[in-house]
């Protein structure tokens, strides 16, 4: 499709000079596979507003929702081929192409959305090998999202400890679902949007998901318990741009896109943390359609989950090496960033709650 430069307004004749003045804006066509509602669309709308503000109206995104330009599983090719100028990519669909970014899908980042996003953003911006790997695919990284902390909702018998996972029919999310499988659960292949029916009919006993999903997908109508895992999140989800389109922009325009992209981690963390807090408050206060028991796993259970995830992290390292990446260096950069932002959070709290 390509980037389109629109000329806005009419021609103004300067009486004294006889000159013609025009006002222009650069429109970036953006593909998003999901609908125009929820936390990520809210962040995309913020980003669109922010680049307009930073560029004094020169830059604007035209977002095509609902997979109008490409499905989630075709996002890398769609952006690389120029079907869209930019778009949202979910790393889980592209294990080779997004090998480095997939690191953010493991429990290494922990359950804090802000910490994990800032660490993922640091990884993606600071490692030249990632920039080069993306460039070979005609892609440029812009900014990151997260699905937020993975927890588990159940109809019927709850999960109070890792021992209760065995025998459960579970819809999983990425490596978190695989770990449940290793711990004795029967994995059922359903999308998050199909989980409601699965829980309602007994096709599944439990579904992994996120706090804000409970009210937004009306899980509170069909579940009896919600177990907080204190584990990790799906963080390999972000904004990417066609490199040829990006390279064709002026330096100032590129700077605007990247500045807003860096700011996105803080902004999206505020959005998703607020949505999660609101959902959790409703569950604990009994303000949901059905009464939901909220359970929190122990530190020992969390340690058991992390131990079960280690073989999958080893598989990730082999996969990263298979596409020419230095997996050890990537792991070191990411874990150092997690430690840095965890310490900052513990000392100062969230950026949007600080007084200075």
Secondary structure as UniProt FT lines:
FT   STRAND          4..13
FT   TURN            15..17
FT   STRAND          20..31
FT   HELIX           39..54
FT   TURN            55..57
FT   STRAND          59..64
FT   TURN            66..67
FT   HELIX           72..74
FT   HELIX           75..80
FT   TURN            81..82
FT   STRAND          86..90
FT   HELIX           91..93
FT   TURN            95..100
FT   HELIX           101..105
FT   HELIX           107..109
FT   HELIX           113..126
FT   HELIX           128..135
FT   TURN            136..138
FT   STRAND          139..145
FT   STRAND          151..154
FT   HELIX           162..165
FT   TURN            166..167
FT   STRAND          169..171
FT   HELIX           174..182
FT   TURN            183..184
FT   STRAND          186..187
FT   HELIX           192..194
FT   HELIX           195..201
FT   STRAND          206..209
FT   HELIX           211..216
FT   TURN            217..218
FT   HELIX           219..221
FT   STRAND          225..228
FT   STRAND          237..242
FT   HELIX           243..247
FT   HELIX           251..284
FT   TURN            285..286
FT   STRAND          293..296
FT   HELIX           299..322
FT   TURN            323..324
FT   HELIX           327..348
FT   HELIX           351..353
//
